[in-house]
Amino acid sequence: MRILVTGGAGFIGSALVRRLIEHTDHEVLVFDKLTYAGLLSSLEPAAGSNRYTFVQADICDAEMVARTLQEFQPDVVAHLAAESHVDRSIDGPGEFVQTNLVGTFVMLNQALGYWRNLPEARKAAFRFHHISTDEVFGSLGEEGFFTETTPYDPRSPYSASKAGSDHLVRAWGHTYGLPVLVTNCSNNYGPYHFPEKLIPLIIIRALNGEPLPVYGDGSNVRDWLFVDDHARALQAVFEKGQPGQTYNVGGNAEQKNIDVVTAICTILDQLRPRDDGQAYANQITYVADRPGHDQRYAIDASKIGADLDWTPSVTFEEGIARTVRWYLENQAWWQDILDARYATQRLGVANG
């Protein structure tokens, strides 16, 4: 198949692209604006393949989207392009509305025009796969799990913009017949994760001898999904999923934030001990909680398991060890990011 991946230079998008180039015969075109979190270095393992193409462009640019669809002739659009950091959405919600809502509208409209003009066999096989988040469902208490039928209750500008884009995708499916798929995933982690997110942030700040900030009392719970497992799930969905269906993708790995941070510290103690012999956990500091911080997310991924035979293969213990080791072995990758554009500062304090 020919697969157009929007946001393919981002964390999850690049993992999907690397998987498709390494493990399939599919042809892949990455369509990415290369904003601060879009990194060509994350695509280097795939870039040498003659089945890989890159186009630098904005999903809000209807003309470029239309031209790329016509020239590449994809069988699948895997739509991952999005502003994705909750803290940044608190500081600057406008970009999230523009990219996540307006950009998705443009992608849907252009994909619809392209799809309508395909021959019947290709029209029947085409898929528009929208990749979203479990944060659209709001916050869980101590019990229960998000399912595909959980009502939407977004709490941040980020999750509200993703919820809106999910609704647009389903509306284009119902109203215009576009063959759409939606996936909602839990928190991803793994190699090539941009340093503003919790796990790489903690690893890098620990190695630099800086305080390790934990929001509130650290009791907020997230379900953690190793990014390569997620890429495998996305492939299963657009290859075998039924149009109009939603699939939740989770890692079956609930962890309190404080436990994630202490696990990283323990692994670093073993792999890269501090010069003074002290434990990395001594760097942990508790900071004022994020505004509107959801308490718990947890995914019921039984549907994708039953329908598409996908289950996560990497435990949190294995995945976090692999992730820490990757950051230790690839300092040049993340040091370039810190030097160029990001200083691991606190974001999302809601000062207006």
LUMSE-438705 format. One record per residue: residue in one letter; x, y, z of N, C-alpha, C in turn. Coordinates in steps of 0.1 Angstrom, whole numbers, plus 5000, padded with zeros to 4 digits. Layout:
// LUMSE-438705
AXYZXYZXYZ;...
//
This chain:
// LUMSE-438705
M500849885000500050005000500950125000;R500250234996500950374997500350445008;I501150485018500650545030501150685032;L500250785033500650925036500550945051;V501650985057501651005072501851145075;T500751215080500951355084501551355098;G502451455101503151455113504151335115;G504651295104505551175104506851205110;A507251325112508551355119508351375134;G507151355139506951365153507251235160;F506951225173507351105181506650985176;I505350975176504550855172504650845157;G504550945149504550935135505850875130;S506950925136508250865131508450725135;A507850685146507950535150507150455140;L505950505136505150435126505950425113;V506550535108507350535096508450435097;R509250445107510350345109509850205108;R508750175114508150045114507750005100;L507050085093506650055080507750035070;I508750115071509950095062510749965066;E510849935078511649825083510849685081;H509549685084508849555085507849535074;T507649625065506649605054507149645041;D506349625030506749665017506049795013;H505249855022504549975019505450085015;E504850175007505550305004505050415013;V505850495018505550595028505950735024;L504950825025505250975023504951045036;V505951105041505851185053505551335050;F504451385055503951525053504051595066;D505051685068505251745081505751885079;K505251975088505552115088506952135094;L507452035102508652055110508652175119;T507552165128507552265139508552225149;Y508552285161509652255171509852105174;A508752035174508851885178508951795166;G508951845154509151765142510651755138;L511151635139512651625138512951525127;L513651575117514151485106515151375112;S515851405122516751305128515951185133;S514751195137513951075141513550985129;L513751035117513450965105514650905098;E515850935103517050895097517150745094;P516650655103516650515100515850465088;A514850555084514050525073514350595060;A515150705062515350805051516050745039;G516850635041517650585030516850495021;S515650465025514850365017514250435004;N514250364993513550414981512050404982;R511550354993510050354996509650475005;Y510550565008510350675017510450805009;T509450895012509451035006509151135017;F509751255016509351355026508951485019;V507851535024507351665019507251765032;Q507851875031507751975042506552065039;A505452055046504252135043503352135055;D502452225055501452255066500152185063;I499552115072498252045069497152155067;C497352275071496352385069496452445055;D497452395047497652445034496952355024;A495652385021494852305013495452264999;E496052364993496652344980497752244980;M498652254990499752154992499152014995;V498152005004497551875007496951814994;A496251894987495551844975496651794965;R497651874963498751834953499451704957;T499751694970500451574975499551454974;L498251464977497351354975497351304960;Q497251404951497151364937498451304932;E499651354936500851304931501251174938;F501051154951501451034957500450924956;Q499150954955498050854953498050754964;P497850804977497850714988496650624989;D496850504994495750414998495250445012;V496150495020495850525034496350665038;V495550745045496150865051496150835066;A497350835072497450825087497750965092;H496651015098496751155102497151175117;L498451205119499051215132499451365135;A499451445125499951585127499051655137;A499651705148498951775158499851845168;E499351955174500052005186499651915197;S500551875205500251765214500551785229;H501151895233501651905247500651985255;V500051925265499051985274499552125279;D500752125285501252245291501352355280;R501852325268501852435258500452485254;S499452395255498152435251497552535261;I498052515274497552615284498152755282;D499452755277500152885275499652945262;G499352865251499052915238497952835231;P496752845235495752755229495452775214;G495652895209495352925195495952835185;E497252795187497952705178497252565178;F496752525189496152395190494752395182;V494052505183492852515176493152515161;Q494152585157494452605143494952465137;T495952405143496452275138495552165139;N494952145152494252025155492852025149;L492252145149490852155143490852195129;V491452315126491352365112492252265103;G493352225108494152135100493452005097;T492851945107492051825104490951845094;F490251955095489151995086489751995071;V490952065070491552075057491851935051;M492451845060492851715056491651635052;L490551645059489351575056488751615043;N488651745041488051805029488851765016;Q490151775017490951735006490951585003;A490951505014490951365013489651325006;L488551385010487251355005487151374989;G487751494985487751524971488651414963;Y489751384969490651284963489951144962;W489351104973488650974974487550964964;R486751064963485651064954486051034939;N487251064936487651054922488550924919;L488650844929489350714928488450614920;P489150524913488350404907487650324919;E486650254915485750194926486550104935;A487450024929488249924938489049994948;R489750104943490650174952489850264962;K488650304957487750384966487350294978;A487050174975486550084986487650044995;A488950044991490050014999490650125007;F490350255003490950375009490550385024;R491450435032491150465046491750595050;F490950675058491450795065491550755080;H492750745085492950695099493450815107;H492550855116492850965125493350915139;I494550955143495150915155494951015166;S494250975177493951065188494351015201;T493751065212494351055225493151005235;D493550945246492550915256492151035264;E492951145263492651265271491251325267;V490751295255489451345251488351295261;F488551185268487551135277487551195291;G488451285294488451355307489251275317;S488751275330489451215341488651105347;L489350995350488750875357489050885372;G488150825380488350805394489350685396;E489250635408490250525411489850395403;E488550385399488050265393487750285378;G487550175370487050185357488150215346;F487650205334488550225322487750295311;F488550365303487950425291487650315281;T486450325275486150235264485850315251;E485550255240485250325228483950405229;T483150365239481850435240481850535252;T482950555259483050655270482650795265;P481750865271481451005267482651095268;Y482751185258483851285258483651385269;D484751425275484751525286486151585287;P486651655276487951705276488151825286;R489351835292489551935303490652035300;S491352015289492452115286492252165272;P492852275268492752315254493252215244;Y494352135248494752035240493751925238;S493151865249492251765247490951805241;A490551935243489351985236489551995221;S490752035217491052045203491051905196;K491551805203491651675198490251615198;A489451645208488051595208487251655196;G487451775194486851845182487251775169;S488551745168488951685155488451545154;D488251465165487651335165486251345159;H485451445164484051465160484051495145;L484951585140484951615126485151495118;V486151405122486451285114485251195113;R484551175124483351085124482251155116;A482151285116481051355108481351335094;W482651345089482951325075482651175071;G482751085080482450945077480950935076;H480150985085478650975085478051055074;T478451175072477851265063478251235048;Y479551215046480051205032480451065028;G480450975038480750835034482250805034;L483050905038484550885037484850765047;P485650675042486050555051487050595061;V486550625073487350675084487550575095;L488750585102489050505113489550605124;V489250575137489750665147490350575158;T491550605163492150545174492450645185;N492250605197492550685209493450605218;C494650665220495750595227496050655240;S496650575249497150625262498550685260;N499150725271500450795270501550705264;N502150755253503250685247504650725253;Y505550635252506950665256507850575248;G509150605248510150525241511250615235;P512050555226513050635219512550745211;Y513350855209513050965200511851055206;H511651045219510551125225511051265227;F510351365223510751505224510951545239;P512051615243512451625257511451705266;E510351765261509451835270508451735277;K508351615272507451515279508051455291;L507251395300507651365313508851265313;I508851155306509951055308511251105302;P511351165290512651215286513051335294;L512151415298512451535306513151495319;I512551385326513151345338514551285336;I514751205325516051145322517051245320;I516751345312517751445308518051535320;R517051585328517251665339518051595350;A517851465351518551385361520051385357;L520351355345521751345340522451475341;N521651585340522251725341522351775356;G521951695365521951725379520951835383;E519851845376518851945379517651885387;P516851975393515651925400514751845391;L514151745396513151655388511751695393;P511051785385509751835389508651735388;V507951715399506751625399505551715403;Y504551715395503351795397502551745409;G502151835418501251805429501951705438;D501251595442501851495450502251375443;G502251385429502751275421501751155420;S500551175424499551055425498851035412;N498951135402498151125390498650995382;V497650925377497950795371497750795356;R498750735349498650725334498850585330;D498250545319498550415313499550435302;W500750365303501850385295501950285284;L502150335272502150245260503550265252;F504250165251505550175244505350205229;V506050305224505650365211505750265200;D506650165201506750065190505549975190;D504949945202503749875203502549955196;H502550085199501550175193501650175178;A502850185172503050175158502450045152;R502749935159502249815154500649805154;A500049875164498649885165498049965154;L498750075151498250165140498250085127;Q499350015124499349935112498249835111;A497949765123496849675123495549735120;V495349855125494049925123493849965108;F494850035102494550075088494649955078;E495349845082495349735073494049645074;K493549635087492449535089491249595096;G491249725101490149775108488949805099;Q487749805105486549835097486249985097;P485950035085485650175084484550215093;G484650335099483650385108483850345123;Q484850255125485050205139486150285146;T486050285159487050345168487750225176;Y489050235178489750145185490650215196;N490450175209491350225219492550145220;V493750215222495050145222495750185235;G495950085244496550105257497650005259;G498450035270499549955273499349855284;N498149855291497949775303499049805313;A499449925315500549965323500250085331;E499350085340499050205348500150225358;Q500550355359501650395368501350535374;K501550555387501550685392502750765387;N502550895385503650975380504950965388;I504750965402505950955411506650825409;D505850715406506450585404507250575391;V506750645381507550655368508850725371;V508850835378510050915381511050835389;T510550765399511450685408512050565400;A511250505391511750395383512850445374;I512750565368513850615360515050645369;C514850695380516050725389516750595393;T515950485396516550355400517450305388;I516850305376517650255364518850335362;L518750475363519950555362521050525373;D520550495385521450465395522350345391;Q521750255384522450125380523350155368;L522750225358523450245345524450355345;R524150465352525050585351525050645365;P525650585375525650635389526150785389;R525550855399526050995401527550995406;D528251095403529651105407529851105422;D528851165429528951185443528351065451;G527850955443527350835450525950855455;Q525350965454523950985459522950925449;A521750905454520750855445520050965437;Y519750935424519051035416517751075422;A517050995430515851025436515951145445;N517151175450517351295458517051425451;Q517051415437516751535429515251565427;I514451475432512951495430512451615438;T511751695432511051815438509651815434;Y508751845444507351865441507052005438;V506252025427505952165422504452175422;A503952305421502552325420501952255409;D500752195411500152105402499752185389;R499652115378499252165365497752205366;P497352325361495952365361495052265354;G494052225361493052125355493651995353;H494551945361495351825359494351705361;D494151625350493251505352493951405361;Q493151335369493751245380494251115374;R493351055366493750915361493150895347;Y494050835339493650775326493950625326;A492950545321493250405319492450355307;I493050275299492350235286491950085287;D490750055282490349925280490549895265;A491649815262492049785248491549655243;S490449595250490049465246489449455232;K488849565227488249565213489349535203;I490449615203491449595193492049455194;G492149405207492649275208491749165202;A490449175204489449085199489349095184;D489249215179488949235165490149225156;L491249275161492449285152493649205157;D493449135168494549045173495749125177;W495549245183496749325188496649325203;T497849305209498049335223499349395225;P499649475236500949525238501949415241;S503149425236504149325239505249365248;V505349495251506449545260505849585273;T506249525284505849565297506449705301;F505849765311506449895314507849885320;E508149785327509449765333510549745322;E510149665312511049645301511249775292;G510049835290510049955281510850075287;I510650095300511250205306512850185307;A513250065309514650035309515250055295;R514550005285514950025271515050175268;T514050255273514050395270515150475276;V515450445289516550505296517850475289;R518050345286519250305279519450385266;W518350395258518450465245518850615247;Y518350685257518750825260520150835264;L520650735271522050735275522950715263;E522550625254523350595242523150695231;N522250785232521950875220521851025225;Q522851055233522851195239522951295228;A523651265217523851365206522551405200;W521551305200520251335194519551435203;W519451415216518651515224519451635228;Q520751625228521551745231521451855220;D521351805207521051895196519751975198;I518751905203517451965205517552075216;L518252035227518352135238519152255234;D520252235226521052345222520352435212;A519352375204518752455194517452525198;R516652455207515352505208514552485221;Y515152415230514252375242515152365254;A514852425265515652435277515052365289;T514152275287513452195297512852285308;Q512452405304511752495314510352455317;R509752495328508452475331507452545322;L506552475317505452525308504152505314;G503152585309501752555313501452605327;V501852715331501452765345500252855345;A499652875333498352945332498353085337;N499453155333499453295337498753385327;G498153325317497353415308498053425294;
//
